[in-house]
C-alpha cells in the first residue's frame, strides 16, 4: 500500500470452487470470511489466495487452514 491506496498485489481473494468471489484487504478478515462461507456451503471448496504471491490456502471442514 502506497499513499493509502491499495496496489494490485495487496490483499486476499476468497475463492469458491475455483472462482474469485470476494476481496479482503486484511488477512484476519479474509480468514473469517472464508470460514463463514465454508460454514454456509460445507461441500464447496473455499480457499484464500494471497495477491502478493498467489499462494492458495484451503479452508478445511473443521475451519482450519491448510
N, C-alpha and C positions, 0 to 999 in steps of 0.2 A: 504494500500500500504506500503510495507516494502522495503527499499533499492531501491526505484524507480521501483519496479516490482509489477504488478497487482496480486492480490490474487483472488481466486475463488469467494469471497464474495464482490469484488469491482465492481462497475459499474451498468449499467442498460441494460436490454434487451428490444428490441422493439418486441412486439408480435402482429401478424396479424392473425385473425381468429384462435387463439389458437396455432399457430406455431411460434417458435422463428425465427425472420428474420434477426436481426442485433444487434450489441452490441455497446454501447457508454460508455466511461469512465467518462464523466461529465454529470451531471443532466440537465443543460440548453441545451446542445447539444442533449441529448436524447429527451427532450420535443420538440425541434424544428424539429427533425427528425420524431417524431411520428405525429406531426401536418402536416408536409409535406405529409406523407403517407396518412393521413386521407383526405387531400385535393385531392390527386390523385385518391384515391379509397374511396369515401364517404360512400358507402354501407357496407364496410368491418368494422369489429370490430378491432380497433387499441388500444393496451394497452402498458403501460410501466411497467416492472417488476423490482423491486429493488432486486439485487442479495443478499444483506446482509440479508434480512428477507423475501423475496418472495412476498412483497406487490405489488398488481396489481392496477394500476390507468388507467382508461379508458378515451380515448380522445372522447369527445362529438362532435356532428356535428358542433357546434359553436366554436370548437377548445379549449374548456375549459377542464380541467381535473376533473374527479370525484374521 
